[in-house]
Amino acid sequence: MNLASKPLAGLKVIELGTLIAGPFAARICAEFGAEVIKVESPSGGDPLRKWRKLYEGTSLWWFVQARNKQSLTLNLKHPDAIAILKQLLSEADILIENFRPGVLEKLGLGWDVLHALNPKLVMVRLSGFGQSGPMQGQPGFGAVGESMGGLRYITGFEDRPPVRTGISIGDSIAALWGVIGALMALRHREVNGGSGQVVDVALYEAEFAMMESMVPEFDEIGFIR
């Protein structure tokens, strides 16, 4: 299947992501034909470039996560870089970001600004605890989301402490929810008048949504798995 025949061909995605959740969501879009432009910091780029096993100085995980993307370096502390990013976003269909809540607002790139710049833009926001609520400002990685969402409680053996799964499943599940939300928002944009919206994904909620019937089992009959 060539790029032009893939289902997301013609869509432009801007990725402001590091490590796992944001980059994985953007990677899915790229694999299905979207043009993905990954924006990186000039001070070393995405830390994933140096994570885990290296091949000729670069992480093999990086090659997996960055495939099919274009890369652009911008120092977002500089006004000219913000202007370049705004130009890119004015022509984009989707923005994917996984900064801690409030960071983009401090850069002058909050939803109100971006929606005025490009009313059709869909903004996917991946964070530990979401963009609102009492814990919104807390950092949250996959390990935290897996713990607070219940996944680690049911992983391992009954008579031993909870354990980590063998992969960073928490980040990846959140990324999948982000892509699902983006596709729903694009469909809504197509059918209902052309306006974009925010897809707000909290890592712990993404894990919690996978917990099958655990909550009603406990709530109704007191059963604990």
N, C-alpha and C positions, 0 to 999 in steps of 0.2 A: 504494500500500500504506500503510494507516494504521499508527500506532505499535503498536497492540494486536495487529495481525496479524503483526508481524515475529517472526523466530525467537527472538530474545533478549528478547522482551517479558516483563516480570515479574522480570527480574534487576536487581539493584542493584550498581553498580560505583563504587568510590571511587578517584579518581585522585590520587596524590601524585606528579605528574610535571611536568617542565619541558622546554621546547624540543621534541624530536622523538620519541624512541623511546617513552617512556611515554604522552605525549599522543596519538600516532598509534595505539597499541594501544587506548587508551580510546575514541578516535574511531570505530574499527571497531566496537567494542561498541555505541556509541551509534547508529551508522547502522543497525544491525540490531535496534534496539528496546530495548536495555538503558537503564535510568535511570542516567546517569553524573553524578556529583557531583565536580567538579574543585576541589581544595583549593589555594588560592594564598596566597603570602606577602603581608602587608599592605604591604610595601615594594616596590611596583611590580608585583607579581604575576609571572606567567610572563614571563621575558625575551623570549619569542617575540612578545609584544605589540608590541615595537619592532624586530623583525628585518626586514631586507630592505626591500622597497618598502612605503611607508606610504600609506594612504588616510585623509584627515582625521585624521591623527595616530596611526593604528593600522595595524599590519602586515596586509597582505592575507593573508599566510600564517597569521596568527592566526585570521582568520575561517574559513579552511579547516579548521584543526586543532581549533578550539573549537566547531564547529557541533554542534548537538543535545545540548550539555552544559549542566548547571547549574553555577554557580560560587559558591564559598564562600571567604571570606577568614579564615584562622586564623593567628595567631602561635604557632607550635609551640614557642616558647621559654617560653610561659606555661602553667601547669598547667591553667587553665580551658579553654584551647584543646585540650590533650591529652584532657581529659575529654569535650569535645564530639566530638572525632574518634573516641574509643573508642566513644561511643554510636552514631555512624554505622556504625562497623565491626562493631558487635555485630549489626547488622541487614543487613549487606552479604553479597553472594555472592562478589564479587571485589574484591581490592585490587590496583591496579597502581602500582608505584613505580619510579623510576629514580634514587634517591639513590646516592651512593657507598656501597659496603658498610660497615656499621657505624653509619651515621647514625641509622637508625631504632632500633637497639639502644640508642644513647646517649639517645634520647628516651623510652626505656621502651616501645618499640613493636616489639620483636623478635618472631620467629615464636612462641616459646614463650608469650609474653604474649597475642598475638592469637589463637592457637589455643585457649588456655584461655578467652578471652573469647567466641569464636565458633568452635566446632569445625567448622562447615561452611564456613568462609571459605577461599577459594582465593587465595593470595598470589603475584602475578606480580612477579618482581624482575628488572629490566633493568639491566645494568651492563657496564662495559668488559671485565672479566675474571672475572665470576662472584663468588659469595658465599664461595668457599673457594679455597685454593691459594696459591702464593707471590706472586702478583700481585694478589690480591683487593683490596687497598687502593689500588691505582693508579687514577687517573682515566682514563677511556677514553671518547672520543667516537666518532662514526661513522668519522671519518678514521683513527683508531687501529685500530678493528676491521677496516676495509677493508684496511689495510696488513698487519696481522698475520694476517688470515684469508686473504690471498693475492689478494684481488680487484684491488688496485691493480697488482700485479705483472703481471697479464695484461691490463691496460687501457692503451691507447695503441699505440705503435709499437715494434717489436723493437729498433731502434737508438737509442731515446730513453728518458729516465727514465720511471718509472711516472707515471700522471696520475690525477687525480680524475675520477670520473664527474660528469655535469652536475647531478646531484641528490644529496641525502643518502641514498643507497641503503642504506648500512650500518645506519643507525638504523632505517630502515623495514623492512628484512629482519628485524632483531632483534625489532621490534614484531610482525611477522607470526608469528614463531615463538612469541612470548609469548601471542598470542591462540590459536594452535593448542594450546599447552600448557594454557591456561585451559579451553578447551572439552573437552579430554581429561580434565582434572581434574574438571570438572563432570559429565561422563559417568561417571567412576569413582565420584564421590560418589553419583550416582543409583543405580548398580548395586550398589555394594559397601559399603553401610552408612552413608552420610551424612557421612563425614569429609572435610575439605578437605586441601590439601597445598600445598607450595611449588613454583612453576615458576621455576627459576633459569636465566635466559638471559644468556650472555656475548656481547657484540657480536662478538668475534673468532671465537667458535665458530659463531655464526649465519652469518657469511660463509664460514667454512671448510666448513660443511655444503653450500654451494652450488658447491663446486669440482669437481664432476663426478668424473672419473677421474684427476685430476692426481696425487694421491698414489700410487695403485697403479701408474700409468704410470712414475713416477720410481723407485718402490721395486722394481718387478719388472724393468723393461727400461731404466731410466736415461734415459727420455725426458723432456725439459723443454719445455713449451709456450712 
